[in-house]
């Protein structure tokens, strides 16, 4: 959890994808997230967190459904959404926090 805290406390915005191995929509959304990571490289980070392997983090942030996307900057939650969104919409949202 300390590594997670270190990541979200960064000055660089971090898009966290809370997902699970058994989640079909999460698997379908993975290539979109990879593309987003490439497009925002250097301006923001994109990280995938498996809720089954990181239950403490999932509980702390009240993750009840997957995928859940959150943007953190300097340790603050700037945005949160359950469910996948179109690539352009996510890039538009995260670009507000560069």
N, CA, C and O atoms as a Tinker XYZ file with bonds, in Angstrom:
   392  protein
     1  N      0.823000   -1.196000    0.000000    73     2
     2  CA     0.000000    0.000000    0.000000    64     1     3
     3  C      0.865000    1.257000    0.000000    63     2     4     5
     4  O      0.451000    2.286000   -0.534000    81     3
     5  N      2.067000    1.190000    0.593000    73     3     6
     6  CA     2.921000    2.381000    0.624000    64     5     7
     7  C      3.362000    2.765000   -0.784000    63     6     8     9
     8  O      3.504000    3.952000   -1.078000    81     7
     9  N      3.583000    1.787000   -1.660000    73     7    10
    10  CA     3.938000    2.065000   -3.058000    64     9    11
    11  C      2.775000    2.769000   -3.750000    63    10    12    13
    12  O      2.983000    3.712000   -4.513000    81    11
    13  N      1.549000    2.312000   -3.486000    73    11    14
    14  CA     0.361000    2.942000   -4.054000    64    13    15
    15  C      0.266000    4.395000   -3.593000    63    14    16    17
    16  O      0.016000    5.290000   -4.400000    81    15
    17  N      0.466000    4.626000   -2.296000    73    15    18
    18  CA     0.409000    5.983000   -1.744000    64    17    19
    19  C      1.453000    6.875000   -2.407000    63    18    20    21
    20  O      1.183000    8.035000   -2.719000    81    19
    21  N      2.637000    6.328000   -2.616000    73    19    22
    22  CA     3.712000    7.080000   -3.259000    64    21    23
    23  C      3.301000    7.484000   -4.684000    63    22    24    25
    24  O      3.540000    8.614000   -5.109000    81    23
    25  N      2.692000    6.564000   -5.402000    73    23    26
    26  CA     2.262000    6.821000   -6.782000    64    25    27
    27  C      1.192000    7.908000   -6.832000    63    26    28    29
    28  O      1.296000    8.841000   -7.630000    81    27
    29  N      0.162000    7.798000   -5.986000    73    27    30
    30  CA    -0.951000    8.765000   -6.074000    64    29    31
    31  C     -0.604000   10.134000   -5.489000    63    30    32    33
    32  O     -1.309000   11.108000   -5.754000    81    31
    33  N      0.458000   10.225000   -4.706000    73    31    34
    34  CA     0.867000   11.510000   -4.143000    64    33    35
    35  C      1.744000   12.315000   -5.096000    63    34    36    37
    36  O      2.226000   13.388000   -4.732000    81    35
    37  N      1.952000   11.826000   -6.281000    73    35    38
    38  CA     2.780000   12.488000   -7.273000    64    37    39
    39  C      2.135000   13.783000   -7.776000    63    38    40    41
    40  O      0.918000   13.954000   -7.706000    81    39
    41  N      2.972000   14.686000   -8.283000    73    39    42
    42  CA     2.468000   15.900000   -8.942000    64    41    43
    43  C      1.882000   15.570000  -10.311000    63    42    44    45
    44  O      1.103000   16.344000  -10.868000    81    43
    45  N      2.263000   14.419000  -10.842000    73    43    46
    46  CA     1.756000   13.956000  -12.136000    64    45    47
    47  C      0.419000   13.265000  -11.917000    63    46    48    49
    48  O      0.303000   12.421000  -11.028000    81    47
    49  N     -0.600000   13.606000  -12.715000    73    47    50
    50  CA    -1.884000   12.909000  -12.557000    64    49    51
    51  C     -1.731000   11.415000  -12.837000    63    50    52    53
    52  O     -0.962000   11.003000  -13.705000    81    51
    53  N     -2.478000   10.620000  -12.086000    73    51    54
    54  CA    -2.430000    9.164000  -12.224000    64    53    55
    55  C     -3.850000    8.651000  -12.445000    63    54    56    57
    56  O     -4.736000    8.856000  -11.614000    81    55
    57  N     -4.050000    7.985000  -13.572000    73    55    58
    58  CA    -5.328000    7.331000  -13.858000    64    57    59
    59  C     -5.203000    5.893000  -13.381000    63    58    60    61
    60  O     -4.373000    5.132000  -13.880000    81    59
    61  N     -6.032000    5.528000  -12.413000    73    59    62
    62  CA    -6.029000    4.168000  -11.880000    64    61    63
    63  C     -7.241000    3.428000  -12.439000    63    62    64    65
    64  O     -8.370000    3.913000  -12.373000    81    63
    65  N     -6.982000    2.257000  -12.985000    73    63    66
    66  CA    -8.042000    1.375000  -13.449000    64    65    67
    67  C     -8.151000    0.233000  -12.441000    63    66    68    69
    68  O     -7.307000   -0.663000  -12.414000    81    67
    69  N     -9.188000    0.271000  -11.618000    73    67    70
    70  CA    -9.446000   -0.831000  -10.683000    64    69    71
    71  C    -10.192000   -1.893000  -11.470000    63    70    72    73
    72  O    -11.280000   -1.644000  -11.989000    81    71
    73  N     -9.602000   -3.079000  -11.558000    73    71    74
    74  CA   -10.182000   -4.133000  -12.380000    64    73    75
    75  C     -9.991000   -5.487000  -11.701000    63    74    76    77
    76  O     -9.492000   -5.573000  -10.579000    81    75
    77  N    -10.402000   -6.545000  -12.409000    73    75    78
    78  CA   -10.248000   -7.910000  -11.896000    64    77    79
    79  C    -10.073000   -8.857000  -13.073000    63    78    80    81
    80  O    -10.567000   -8.609000  -14.172000    81    79
    81  N     -9.361000   -9.945000  -12.819000    73    79    82
    82  CA    -9.105000  -10.950000  -13.864000    64    81    83
    83  C    -10.402000  -11.522000  -14.440000    63    82    84    85
    84  O    -10.484000  -11.789000  -15.639000    81    83
    85  N    -11.396000  -11.707000  -13.601000    73    83    86
    86  CA   -12.651000  -12.342000  -14.017000    64    85    87
    87  C    -13.618000  -11.377000  -14.722000    63    86    88    89
    88  O    -14.690000  -11.792000  -15.163000    81    87
    89  N    -13.254000  -10.121000  -14.829000    73    87    90
    90  CA   -14.140000   -9.075000  -15.365000    64    89    91
    91  C    -14.007000   -8.965000  -16.884000    63    90    92    93
    92  O    -12.979000   -8.514000  -17.390000    81    91
    93  N    -15.042000   -9.375000  -17.605000    73    91    94
    94  CA   -15.046000   -9.296000  -19.068000    64    93    95
    95  C    -14.881000   -7.877000  -19.589000    63    94    96    97
    96  O    -14.028000   -7.642000  -20.445000    81    95
    97  N    -15.681000   -6.909000  -19.097000    73    95    98
    98  CA   -15.514000   -5.531000  -19.560000    64    97    99
    99  C    -14.113000   -4.965000  -19.278000    63    98   100   101
   100  O    -13.605000   -4.149000  -20.047000    81    99
   101  N    -13.496000   -5.401000  -18.179000    73    99   102
   102  CA   -12.131000   -4.946000  -17.858000    64   101   103
   103  C    -11.151000   -5.422000  -18.924000    63   102   104   105
   104  O    -10.288000   -4.667000  -19.373000    81   103
   105  N    -11.296000   -6.681000  -19.322000    73   103   106
   106  CA   -10.414000   -7.248000  -20.350000    64   105   107
   107  C    -10.618000   -6.540000  -21.685000    63   106   108   109
   108  O     -9.654000   -6.265000  -22.400000    81   107
   109  N    -11.866000   -6.249000  -22.020000    73   107   110
   110  CA   -12.169000   -5.566000  -23.274000    64   109   111
   111  C    -11.626000   -4.136000  -23.270000    63   110   112   113
   112  O    -11.273000   -3.599000  -24.320000    81   111
   113  N    -11.563000   -3.528000  -22.094000    73   111   114
   114  CA   -11.132000   -2.146000  -21.945000    64   113   115
   115  C     -9.604000   -2.013000  -21.887000    63   114   116   117
   116  O     -9.072000   -0.921000  -22.087000    81   115
   117  N     -8.904000   -3.103000  -21.617000    73   115   118
   118  CA    -7.445000   -3.068000  -21.451000    64   117   119
   119  C     -6.703000   -2.452000  -22.640000    63   118   120   121
   120  O     -5.809000   -1.635000  -22.420000    81   119
   121  N     -7.030000   -2.805000  -23.892000    73   119   122
   122  CA    -6.313000   -2.197000  -25.025000    64   121   123
   123  C     -6.533000   -0.680000  -25.117000    63   122   124   125
   124  O     -5.637000    0.058000  -25.527000    81   123
   125  N     -7.725000   -0.225000  -24.735000    73   123   126
   126  CA    -8.025000    1.210000  -24.745000    64   125   127
   127  C     -7.132000    1.920000  -23.726000    63   126   128   129
   128  O     -6.576000    2.981000  -24.009000    81   127
   129  N     -7.002000    1.324000  -22.539000    73   127   130
   130  CA    -6.148000    1.919000  -21.508000    64   129   131
   131  C     -4.690000    1.959000  -21.950000    63   130   132   133
   132  O     -3.980000    2.927000  -21.678000    81   131
   133  N     -4.253000    0.921000  -22.620000    73   131   134
   134  CA    -2.870000    0.878000  -23.108000    64   133   135
   135  C     -2.643000    2.009000  -24.108000    63   134   136   137
   136  O     -1.599000    2.661000  -24.092000    81   135
   137  N     -3.617000    2.234000  -24.969000    73   135   138
   138  CA    -3.519000    3.314000  -25.952000    64   137   139
   139  C     -3.505000    4.677000  -25.251000    63   138   140   141
   140  O     -2.728000    5.558000  -25.619000    81   139
   141  N     -4.357000    4.844000  -24.253000    73   139   142
   142  CA    -4.390000    6.094000  -23.487000    64   141   143
   143  C     -3.033000    6.335000  -22.819000    63   142   144   145
   144  O     -2.517000    7.453000  -22.833000    81   143
   145  N     -2.465000    5.283000  -22.240000    73   143   146
   146  CA    -1.158000    5.407000  -21.574000    64   145   147
   147  C     -0.109000    5.926000  -22.551000    63   146   148   149
   148  O      0.718000    6.762000  -22.187000    81   147
   149  N     -0.139000    5.439000  -23.781000    73   147   150
   150  CA     0.806000    5.912000  -24.788000    64   149   151
   151  C      0.576000    7.360000  -25.170000    63   150   152   153
   152  O      1.528000    8.104000  -25.404000    81   151
   153  N     -0.684000    7.763000  -25.234000    73   151   154
   154  CA    -1.019000    9.129000  -25.645000    64   153   155
   155  C     -0.712000   10.174000  -24.571000    63   154   156   157
   156  O     -0.408000   11.322000  -24.893000    81   155
   157  N     -0.788000    9.784000  -23.304000    73   155   158
   158  CA    -0.549000   10.752000  -22.216000    64   157   159
   159  C      0.835000   10.585000  -21.586000    63   158   160   161
   160  O      1.147000   11.226000  -20.583000    81   159
   161  N      1.660000    9.722000  -22.177000    73   159   162
   162  CA     2.990000    9.440000  -21.645000    64   161   163
   163  C      3.778000   10.737000  -21.423000    63   162   164   165
   164  O      3.881000   11.581000  -22.314000    81   163
   165  N      4.322000   10.869000  -20.230000    73   163   166
   166  CA     5.083000   12.067000  -19.880000    64   165   167
   167  C      4.235000   13.129000  -19.210000    63   166   168   169
   168  O      4.765000   14.010000  -18.533000    81   167
   169  N      2.923000   13.056000  -19.390000    73   167   170
   170  CA     2.017000   14.042000  -18.784000    64   169   171
   171  C      1.188000   13.428000  -17.666000    63   170   172   173
   172  O      0.786000   14.116000  -16.728000    81   171
   173  N      0.935000   12.122000  -17.775000    73   171   174
   174  CA     0.126000   11.408000  -16.781000    64   173   175
   175  C      0.551000    9.944000  -16.793000    63   174   176   177
   176  O      1.170000    9.468000  -17.744000    81   175
   177  N      0.206000    9.241000  -15.719000    73   175   178
   178  CA     0.476000    7.804000  -15.632000    64   177   179
   179  C     -0.839000    7.057000  -15.668000    63   178   180   181
   180  O     -1.864000    7.566000  -15.217000    81   179
   181  N     -0.810000    5.855000  -16.202000    73   179   182
   182  CA    -1.979000    4.981000  -16.225000    64   181   183
   183  C     -1.559000    3.681000  -15.554000    63   182   184   185
   184  O     -0.592000    3.039000  -15.964000    81   183
   185  N     -2.302000    3.302000  -14.515000    73   183   186
   186  CA    -1.959000    2.117000  -13.734000    64   185   187
   187  C     -3.195000    1.257000  -13.548000    63   186   188   189
   188  O     -4.292000    1.759000  -13.303000    81   187
   189  N     -2.994000   -0.055000  -13.671000    73   187   190
   190  CA    -4.077000   -1.019000  -13.463000    64   189   191
   191  C     -3.881000   -1.657000  -12.089000    63   190   192   193
   192  O     -2.779000   -2.095000  -11.755000    81   191
   193  N     -4.940000   -1.709000  -11.301000    73   191   194
   194  CA    -4.901000   -2.336000   -9.976000    64   193   195
   195  C     -5.925000   -3.465000   -9.952000    63   194   196   197
   196  O     -7.113000   -3.242000  -10.186000    81   195
   197  N     -5.457000   -4.676000   -9.668000    73   195   198
   198  CA    -6.340000   -5.835000   -9.545000    64   197   199
   199  C     -6.934000   -5.821000   -8.132000    63   198   200   201
   200  O     -6.205000   -5.923000   -7.145000    81   199
   201  N     -8.255000   -5.693000   -8.046000    73   199   202
   202  CA    -8.894000   -5.566000   -6.725000    64   201   203
   203  C     -8.785000   -6.832000   -5.889000    63   202   204   205
   204  O     -8.827000   -6.768000   -4.660000    81   203
   205  N     -8.644000   -7.988000   -6.545000    73   203   206
   206  CA    -8.510000   -9.237000   -5.793000    64   205   207
   207  C     -7.113000   -9.365000   -5.174000    63   206   208   209
   208  O     -6.960000   -9.956000   -4.104000    81   207
   209  N     -6.112000   -8.822000   -5.834000    73   207   210
   210  CA    -4.736000   -8.878000   -5.322000    64   209   211
   211  C     -4.408000   -7.696000   -4.420000    63   210   212   213
   212  O     -3.412000   -7.726000   -3.698000    81   211
   213  N     -5.234000   -6.659000   -4.455000    73   211   214
   214  CA    -5.001000   -5.440000   -3.678000    64   213   215
   215  C     -6.276000   -5.054000   -2.925000    63   214   216   217
   216  O     -6.789000   -3.945000   -3.070000    81   215
   217  N     -6.773000   -5.992000   -2.122000    73   215   218
   218  CA    -8.052000   -5.787000   -1.438000    64   217   219
   219  C     -8.033000   -4.600000   -0.485000    63   218   220   221
   220  O     -9.045000   -3.914000   -0.335000    81   219
   221  N     -6.908000   -4.348000    0.155000    73   219   222
   222  CA    -6.813000   -3.240000    1.106000    64   221   223
   223  C     -7.044000   -1.898000    0.404000    63   222   224   225
   224  O     -7.766000   -1.042000    0.914000    81   223
   225  N     -6.428000   -1.723000   -0.767000    73   223   226
   226  CA    -6.601000   -0.490000   -1.544000    64   225   227
   227  C     -8.042000   -0.389000   -2.033000    63   226   228   229
   228  O     -8.652000    0.676000   -1.951000    81   227
   229  N     -8.588000   -1.494000   -2.542000    73   227   230
   230  CA    -9.968000   -1.496000   -3.046000    64   229   231
   231  C    -10.955000   -1.131000   -1.940000    63   230   232   233
   232  O    -11.902000   -0.379000   -2.169000    81   231
   233  N    -10.729000   -1.667000   -0.742000    73   231   234
   234  CA   -11.618000   -1.345000    0.389000    64   233   235
   235  C    -11.475000    0.120000    0.789000    63   234   236   237
   236  O    -12.476000    0.793000    1.039000    81   235
   237  N    -10.250000    0.616000    0.853000    73   235   238
   238  CA   -10.016000    2.003000    1.262000    64   237   239
   239  C    -10.767000    2.984000    0.367000    63   238   240   241
   240  O    -11.279000    3.996000    0.843000    81   239
   241  N    -10.832000    2.684000   -0.933000    73   239   242
   242  CA   -11.477000    3.596000   -1.881000    64   241   243
   243  C    -12.892000    3.170000   -2.263000    63   242   244   245
   244  O    -13.481000    3.725000   -3.191000    81   243
   245  N    -13.435000    2.191000   -1.554000    73   243   246
   246  CA   -14.831000    1.800000   -1.742000    64   245   247
   247  C    -15.146000    1.294000   -3.132000    63   246   248   249
   248  O    -16.204000    1.597000   -3.682000    81   247
   249  N    -14.236000    0.527000   -3.702000    73   247   250
   250  CA   -14.466000   -0.015000   -5.043000    64   249   251
   251  C    -15.471000   -1.160000   -4.932000    63   250   252   253
   252  O    -15.193000   -2.194000   -4.324000    81   251
   253  N    -16.645000   -0.953000   -5.532000    73   251   254
   254  CA   -17.696000   -1.961000   -5.448000    64   253   255
   255  C    -18.010000   -2.603000   -6.787000    63   254   256   257
   256  O    -18.658000   -3.649000   -6.842000    81   255
   257  N    -17.553000   -1.979000   -7.873000    73   255   258
   258  CA   -17.752000   -2.570000   -9.194000    64   257   259
   259  C    -16.515000   -2.288000  -10.040000    63   258   260   261
   260  O    -15.796000   -1.313000   -9.822000    81   259
   261  N    -16.294000   -3.157000  -10.997000    73   259   262
   262  CA   -15.154000   -2.992000  -11.891000    64   261   263
   263  C    -15.636000   -3.026000  -13.333000    63   262   264   265
   264  O    -16.588000   -3.744000  -13.641000    81   263
   265  N    -15.014000   -2.278000  -14.214000    73   263   266
   266  CA   -13.905000   -1.380000  -13.931000    64   265   267
   267  C    -14.377000   -0.092000  -13.248000    63   266   268   269
   268  O    -15.460000    0.417000  -13.538000    81   267
   269  N    -13.561000    0.417000  -12.353000    73   267   270
   270  CA   -13.749000    1.749000  -11.778000    64   269   271
   271  C    -12.480000    2.525000  -12.087000    63   270   272   273
   272  O    -11.372000    2.056000  -11.827000    81   271
   273  N    -12.653000    3.705000  -12.639000    73   271   274
   274  CA   -11.525000    4.563000  -12.990000    64   273   275
   275  C    -11.467000    5.724000  -12.014000    63   274   276   277
   276  O    -12.495000    6.296000  -11.651000    81   275
   277  N    -10.260000    6.065000  -11.592000    73   275   278
   278  CA   -10.062000    7.209000  -10.700000    64   277   279
   279  C     -8.824000    7.977000  -11.148000    63   278   280   281
   280  O     -7.840000    7.384000  -11.592000    81   279
   281  N     -8.882000    9.284000  -11.029000    73   279   282
   282  CA    -7.703000   10.112000  -11.284000    64   281   283
   283  C     -7.278000   10.725000   -9.964000    63   282   284   285
   284  O     -8.077000   11.346000   -9.263000    81   283
   285  N     -5.999000   10.540000   -9.634000    73   283   286
   286  CA    -5.400000   11.120000   -8.435000    64   285   287
   287  C     -4.342000   12.133000   -8.851000    63   286   288   289
   288  O     -3.674000   11.963000   -9.871000    81   287
   289  N     -4.198000   13.171000   -8.065000    73   287   290
   290  CA    -3.087000   14.112000   -8.212000    64   289   291
   291  C     -2.772000   14.646000   -6.828000    63   290   292   293
   292  O     -3.663000   15.117000   -6.121000    81   291
   293  N     -1.522000   14.574000   -6.444000    73   291   294
   294  CA    -1.065000   15.014000   -5.118000    64   293   295
   295  C     -1.891000   14.366000   -4.007000    63   294   296   297
   296  O     -2.189000   15.002000   -2.996000    81   295
   297  N     -2.260000   13.097000   -4.201000    73   295   298
   298  CA    -2.978000   12.342000   -3.190000    64   297   299
   299  C     -4.475000   12.582000   -3.135000    63   298   300   301
   300  O     -5.179000   11.950000   -2.348000    81   299
   301  N     -4.965000   13.490000   -3.965000    73   299   302
   302  CA    -6.402000   13.803000   -3.966000    64   301   303
   303  C     -7.103000   13.106000   -5.116000    63   302   304   305
   304  O     -6.566000   12.990000   -6.218000    81   303
   305  N     -8.320000   12.643000   -4.836000    73   303   306
   306  CA    -9.147000   12.082000   -5.904000    64   305   307
   307  C     -9.711000   13.265000   -6.680000    63   306   308   309
   308  O    -10.437000   14.092000   -6.129000    81   307
   309  N     -9.375000   13.334000   -7.947000    73   307   310
   310  CA    -9.852000   14.430000   -8.801000    64   309   311
   311  C    -11.086000   14.035000   -9.602000    63   310   312   313
   312  O    -11.889000   14.884000   -9.990000    81   311
   313  N    -11.227000   12.715000   -9.846000    73   311   314
   314  CA   -12.325000   12.232000  -10.683000    64   313   315
   315  C    -12.512000   10.750000  -10.436000    63   314   316   317
   316  O    -11.559000   10.031000  -10.136000    81   315
   317  N    -13.757000   10.297000  -10.566000    73   315   318
   318  CA   -14.067000    8.882000  -10.360000    64   317   319
   319  C    -15.252000    8.498000  -11.236000    63   318   320   321
   320  O    -16.215000    9.253000  -11.373000    81   319
   321  N    -15.159000    7.296000  -11.831000    73   319   322
   322  CA   -16.235000    6.816000  -12.699000    64   321   323
   323  C    -16.232000    5.300000  -12.693000    63   322   324   325
   324  O    -15.178000    4.682000  -12.843000    81   323
   325  N    -17.381000    4.698000  -12.524000    73   323   326
   326  CA   -17.495000    3.242000  -12.666000    64   325   327
   327  C    -17.929000    2.942000  -14.087000    63   326   328   329
   328  O    -18.814000    3.602000  -14.632000    81   327
   329  N    -17.302000    1.946000  -14.678000    73   327   330
   330  CA   -17.612000    1.577000  -16.055000    64   329   331
   331  C    -16.620000    2.187000  -17.023000    63   330   332   333
   332  O    -15.984000    3.202000  -16.738000    81   331
   333  N    -16.504000    1.553000  -18.160000    73   331   334
   334  CA   -15.579000    2.011000  -19.197000    64   333   335
   335  C    -16.173000    3.206000  -19.941000    63   334   336   337
   336  O    -17.389000    3.324000  -20.096000    81   335
   337  N    -15.291000    4.075000  -20.392000    73   335   338
   338  CA   -15.687000    5.248000  -21.177000    64   337   339
   339  C    -14.909000    5.255000  -22.482000    63   338   340   341
   340  O    -13.895000    4.567000  -22.597000    81   339
   341  N    -15.367000    6.029000  -23.478000    73   339   342
   342  CA   -14.604000    6.141000  -24.721000    64   341   343
   343  C    -13.235000    6.790000  -24.472000    63   342   344   345
   344  O    -13.089000    7.652000  -23.606000    81   343
   345  N    -12.259000    6.363000  -25.238000    73   343   346
   346  CA   -10.881000    6.843000  -25.113000    64   345   347
   347  C    -10.810000    8.373000  -25.121000    63   346   348   349
   348  O    -10.150000    8.963000  -24.266000    81   347
   349  N    -11.481000    9.015000  -26.074000    73   347   350
   350  CA   -11.423000   10.468000  -26.209000    64   349   351
   351  C    -11.944000   11.168000  -24.952000    63   350   352   353
   352  O    -11.404000   12.193000  -24.534000    81   351
   353  N    -12.984000   10.611000  -24.361000    73   351   354
   354  CA   -13.567000   11.215000  -23.161000    64   353   355
   355  C    -12.587000   11.128000  -21.988000    63   354   356   357
   356  O    -12.442000   12.086000  -21.229000    81   355
   357  N    -11.922000    9.993000  -21.841000    73   355   358
   358  CA   -10.960000    9.833000  -20.749000    64   357   359
   359  C     -9.770000   10.774000  -20.942000    63   358   360   361
   360  O     -9.309000   11.400000  -19.989000    81   359
   361  N     -9.280000   10.869000  -22.168000    73   359   362
   362  CA    -8.150000   11.774000  -22.439000    64   361   363
   363  C     -8.556000   13.215000  -22.153000    63   362   364   365
   364  O     -7.772000   13.981000  -21.592000    81   363
   365  N     -9.752000   13.582000  -22.528000    73   363   366
   366  CA   -10.242000   14.936000  -22.248000    64   365   367
   367  C    -10.295000   15.216000  -20.748000    63   366   368   369
   368  O     -9.929000   16.302000  -20.298000    81   367
   369  N    -10.749000   14.238000  -19.990000    73   367   370
   370  CA   -10.858000   14.403000  -18.527000    64   369   371
   371  C     -9.477000   14.485000  -17.895000    63   370   372   373
   372  O     -9.216000   15.395000  -17.107000    81   371
   373  N     -8.589000   13.556000  -18.223000    73   371   374
   374  CA    -7.273000   13.546000  -17.577000    64   373   375
   375  C     -6.433000   14.765000  -17.976000    63   374   376   377
   376  O     -5.601000   15.227000  -17.195000    81   375
   377  N     -6.646000   15.279000  -19.177000    73   375   378
   378  CA    -5.861000   16.439000  -19.628000    64   377   379
   379  C     -6.143000   17.689000  -18.808000    63   378   380   381
   380  O     -5.344000   18.625000  -18.824000    81   379
   381  N     -7.245000   17.722000  -18.104000    73   379   382
   382  CA    -7.564000   18.862000  -17.221000    64   381   383
   383  C     -6.606000   18.933000  -16.045000    63   382   384   385
   384  O     -6.492000   19.978000  -15.403000    81   383
   385  N     -5.915000   17.835000  -15.753000    73   383   386
   386  CA    -5.073000   17.761000  -14.546000    64   385   387
   387  C     -3.580000   17.746000  -14.847000    63   386   388   389
   388  O     -2.783000   17.566000  -13.926000    81   387
   389  N     -3.169000   17.930000  -16.116000    73   387   390
   390  CA    -1.741000   17.976000  -16.456000    64   389   391
   391  C     -1.086000   19.124000  -15.720000    63   390   392
   392  O      0.116000   19.344000  -15.864000    81   391
